[in-house]
Amino acid sequence: MAPYVFMDTLHLVLAYLAVAGVAIGLAWSAFLVVTRRPGGPTFERLQAAVVAALIVGAASGLLRLASGARPADGLHLLYAAIAIGLIPLARSFTGRASGRGPAVFLLVAFVVLGAVLFRLFTTG
């Protein structure tokens, strides 16, 4: 398998992995909002896994860019940067708060992240 084919495949697999993580995060945070429960460490690990998939996906995209492949739209690069920062930004607003507030922030972040991932797919 040629290196560029591997990088294309890796980039696509990580994108779909991020989509799956966002779907789980959406459902989980909606459940937390409705039940007024805290997320706990497992939910935090899910958030970290989604961000990690986005970071590694962006790194593979940068390697593709360095090898000459270009996204169909230059906004793809902007959307990638926004996607990486959404969950950490939402978490920064929650601080050590408890109750429904942090879950609402994260639910909004996962909804927006889903929209940004949609745009990433359409500009890729």
Beta strands, then each sheet from edge to edge (+ up, - down):
end
